[in-house]
Amino acid sequence: MLSPLSRWNMLERLALTIWVGGMWMSGYVVVPILFANLERQVAGEVAGRLFQVTSYIGISCLLILLLLKIILPGRKVMRSWQVWALLAALLITIFGEFYLAEAMRNLKILQPALEQGSEVYVKFARLHGFSSALFLVNSLLGLILVLTYQAIKFPGKNSHQKN
């Protein structure tokens, strides 16, 4: 039978895996395949929807991860770089979805075909570039968190104790 701490650690690993795996799969596997095989406008619409879903899943997973990191271990949690990395990733995801992506969707409403060189196209390209840079930052934050994963430990528990 698993101890309560082991269950929390499993939930933490699952949330981290879903967030980072989903982000990497959608951004670095699925979207390039879409653009390689579909008409550019269709690929862009599908990719936009995929990133929206990925953002909502990411926000959910990041909230779970933050709650587990903050509530379970106790007092010195705010000194943990992992908490700050998760908080940064959450803020980046929220900003990306509810400001940048929303602004890009609004520009697409103004000019669905996005004619190259138009004022709307230039604004869209600028927002898209910034969004892509933030996605890369989040991807790297996620990768670092996966590579340096440490299970939740309660203060005072022996690290060699089996959960």
C-alpha positions in Angstrom: 0.0 0.0 0.0 1.3 3.4 -0.9 1.8 6.0 1.8 0.0 9.4 1.5 3.4 11.0 0.6 4.0 8.5 -2.2 0.5 9.3 -3.6 1.3 13.0 -3.6 4.7 12.3 -5.3 2.9 10.3 -8.0 0.4 13.2 -8.5 3.4 15.6 -8.7 5.2 13.5 -11.3 2.0 13.0 -13.3 1.3 16.7 -13.4 4.9 17.5 -14.4 4.8 14.9 -17.1 1.5 16.0 -18.6 2.5 19.7 -18.6 6.0 19.3 -20.0 5.2 16.3 -22.3 2.1 18.1 -23.7 4.0 21.3 -24.3 6.9 19.6 -26.1 4.7 17.2 -28.1 2.4 20.0 -29.3 5.0 22.6 -29.9 7.9 20.6 -31.3 6.2 17.6 -32.9 2.6 18.2 -33.8 2.7 21.8 -35.0 5.6 21.3 -37.4 3.8 18.3 -38.8 0.7 20.4 -39.3 2.6 23.1 -41.2 4.4 20.5 -43.3 1.2 18.8 -44.4 -1.6 21.4 -44.4 -2.3 24.7 -46.1 -0.7 27.4 -44.0 -4.0 29.1 -42.8 -5.6 25.8 -41.8 -2.4 24.7 -40.0 -2.3 28.0 -38.2 -5.9 27.7 -37.1 -5.4 24.1 -35.8 -2.1 25.0 -34.1 -3.7 28.0 -32.4 -6.5 25.7 -31.0 -3.9 23.1 -30.0 -1.8 25.7 -28.1 -5.0 27.0 -26.4 -5.8 23.5 -25.1 -2.1 23.0 -24.2 -2.2 26.3 -22.2 -5.3 25.3 -20.3 -3.8 21.9 -19.4 -0.6 23.6 -18.5 -2.3 26.1 -16.2 -4.1 23.2 -14.5 -0.9 21.2 -14.1 1.1 24.2 -12.9 -1.5 25.1 -10.3 -1.4 21.5 -9.0 2.4 21.5 -8.9 2.5 24.8 -7.1 0.0 23.7 -4.6 1.9 20.5 -3.9 5.2 22.4 -3.6 3.7 25.1 -1.3 1.2 23.2 0.9 3.0 19.9 1.6 6.6 20.6 2.5 6.1 23.6 4.8 7.9 26.7 5.7 11.0 27.2 3.6 9.2 26.6 0.3 9.6 30.1 -1.0 13.3 29.6 -1.0 13.0 26.8 -3.5 14.0 27.7 -7.0 11.5 25.1 -8.2 8.6 27.1 -6.8 9.8 30.2 -8.5 10.4 28.4 -11.8 6.8 26.9 -11.6 5.4 30.4 -10.7 7.3 31.9 -13.7 6.0 29.2 -16.0 2.4 29.7 -14.7 2.6 33.5 -15.3 4.2 33.0 -18.7 1.4 30.6 -19.7 -1.4 32.9 -18.4 0.2 35.9 -20.2 0.6 33.9 -23.4 -2.9 32.6 -23.5 -5.0 35.5 -22.1 -3.0 38.4 -23.6 -0.8 37.4 -26.5 -3.0 34.6 -28.0 -6.1 36.6 -27.5 -4.6 39.6 -29.3 -3.5 37.3 -32.2 -7.0 35.9 -32.4 -8.5 39.4 -32.5 -6.1 40.3 -35.4 -7.1 37.2 -37.3 -10.8 38.4 -37.0 -9.8 41.8 -38.4 -7.9 40.2 -41.3 -8.5 36.4 -41.6 -6.0 35.9 -44.5 -3.2 38.0 -42.9 -1.8 39.5 -46.1 2.0 39.7 -45.9 3.3 43.2 -45.4 0.0 44.6 -44.1 -0.1 46.4 -40.7 -2.2 43.6 -39.2 0.3 41.0 -40.4 3.2 43.0 -38.9 1.4 43.2 -35.5 0.5 39.5 -35.7 4.1 38.5 -36.5 5.5 40.6 -33.6 3.0 39.0 -31.2 3.7 35.5 -32.6 7.5 36.0 -32.3 7.1 37.1 -28.6 4.7 34.2 -27.9 7.2 31.7 -29.5 10.0 33.1 -27.4 8.0 32.7 -24.2 7.0 29.1 -25.3 10.7 28.3 -25.6 11.4 29.7 -22.2 8.6 27.6 -20.7 9.8 24.6 -22.6 13.3 25.0 -21.1 11.9 25.7 -17.6 9.9 22.4 -17.9 12.9 20.5 -19.1 15.1 21.7 -16.2 12.3 20.8 -13.8 12.0 17.3 -15.2 15.8 16.8 -15.2 16.2 18.0 -11.6 13.0 16.5 -10.2 13.0 15.9 -6.5 10.1 14.2 -4.8 8.2 16.1 -2.1 9.7 15.6 1.3 8.1 16.6 4.6 10.4 18.6 6.9 12.1 16.3 9.4 11.6 13.1 7.4 14.6 11.0 6.6 15.3 11.1 2.9 16.3 7.4 2.9 13.0 6.4 4.5 10.8 4.4 2.1 7.4 6.1 1.4 
